[in-house]
Amino acid sequence: MIPMQGTQGRKTLVEEGTSFKGSLSSTCPVEVKGRVEGDVTAPALSVSASGSVHGKVKVGEMQSHGELAGEFDADVVQLQGTVKDRTIIRAKSLEVKLSPTEGKMQVVFGECQLEVGSETREVAASARPNEKAPKGPSVPPEGVKPSEPSKGPSVRPPTDANGA
Amino acid sequence: MPELTADLVLKKIKIGEKVERADLRGLVLTRAVLDGASFRRCDLDGANLEGARLSKALFKNASLREAFLAGADLREANLESADLEGANLLGAKLAGANLNRANLEGANLQGADLSGARLTHAQLASATLGGARLIRAELAHADLSETDLSTAKLDEADLTSTDLSGANLEEASLARAQLRDAVLRGATLLRADLSGADLRRANLSGAKLEGALFTGARVRGLVGTGAPVIGIRAEWVDDSEEASRAVRVTGGQIADLLAGLTASAPSHKRYFGQGDVLRNAHLEFNTGAAVEIESLFEHCTIALGEGTELVIGRGGVLSGCQVQGAGRITIHGKFVEREGPGIVGATQLVVSSEGSLVGAVEQAQDLTRFGFEPGCHLRVQILQAKKERSTKGGKQS
């Protein structure tokens, strides 16, 4: 781990080939090109394509091109790379760019949980059955096959990070 | 009377002091050198800043209503959320400026240089932008209704989801511009250059297109003019879902497509309009269909054929529903499940900046391509495909 003096200020760098285990708390941005296992607290975290972070992370901004596993709390997250099973990402804002090429993935998601924005509970509440839909003309749907009332999806609700 | 005189303002700026929250109404600072000065939250209504040098100046949340800024150099200035209603910015240099959420209603921006400027969510209704340069400008979600953009250069500009209703774009250059989901209802596009522009899902109803150039434009899902289109220029247009140029339309079919009279893309379109409510229904959509929902769906199951495109519009709400199948789903509205997983097997799932998704998503066998725009709201559990999960479970035990 080398504290770097870059052109835009200090940052802590975990270089490729370096493995760090334990708690890392920093007042300057952290860049991970190697492997970090443990808790990370910093104003910003950047994980390069060769990097991986496994553990509990609390940062202001996070940008990842590498591998993430564990629990991540951040204000702003930009994701690429891989998100492993049993990972939780909580953020005020999340950006995952859609890969321009079909078949290619910007992010490979394992079984994980995303909690983004603060209004998801309000959204759930506002989508109640008695919600008034906006008025306006509509075109009758074509090719729709109405059927017997559904009993609803019988698939079990998501209860844990494994979906078990 | 302004709180500070022009001399005092210049003195303060010269010694590097900020001029913030000051009452500077009607102040005369013509041709003043004010590069990098901070006028944050100042009241500059009616001020005369003609020809002033204001590059990188800070006007965030400032009020500049009816201000005279003709010929001013505002390159890379920060005018975010500034009120410039009725301001005169004739020939102003605004390249790289931040005008996000600014109010420019009725402003005069004729001949102004706004190349690379950021104007997302800006209010430009009835503004005059004739001959302005807006190359690569970011205008997503801006209100450009009834604006005069005649002969303006908008090449490669981002006009996604903008409101251009009734705008005058005569002879404007919009080559390779992003106009996805833009509303061009009743707009004038006479002799405009739209070559290579992305017009997917744009609304052209009532627009005038005579003499416009459309070669290479992406037109999938656009709403046509509703009347026969004559005199357009186009060798081919791209009618593929992914703008991959895989589906080229040529000849007379182009005019039919732009008019909304063709049997190609629109024939596969299913639209559920605002005000409709569907409860406990089971819907199946064939391969290649395009489905748009602006209604309220409750406890419905929706089966998507391979490659089917499902768009939940801004007004659309899917509550307690399940969507299954190898389709591509885009959520601009709300999707809230009661019992999961709400989405099963989609090949692509995009939640736009205005979209909300609450529920579990079971990925496709070959994984799902995800796209999440900043501003979206998610409470999502991502699951592997069932087969994948059971294999994993077996291995673990």
Interface residues (C-beta under 8 A of the other chain):
Chain A: V76 L79 S93 L94 E95 V96 K97 L98 S99 E102 G103 K104 M105 Q106 V107 V108 F109 G110 E111 C112 Q113 L114 E115 V116 G117 S118 E119 T120 R121 V123 A124 S126 A127 R128 P129 E131 A133 P134 K135 G136 P137 S138 V139 P141 E142 G143 V144 K145 P146 S147 E148 P149 S150 G152 P153 S154 V155 R156 P157 P158 A161 N162 G163
Chain B: E242 S244 R270 Y271 F272 G273 Q274 G275 D276 V277 R279 N280 A281 H282 L283 E284 F285 N286 A289 E294 S295 L296 E298 H299 C300 T301 G315 V317 S319 G320 Q322 K334 V336 E337 R338 E339 G340 P341 G342 V344 Q348 V350 S356 V358 G359 A360 E362 Q363 D366 L367 T368 R369 F370 G371 F372 E373 P374 G375 C376 H377 L378 R379 V380 Q381 I382 L383 Q384 R389
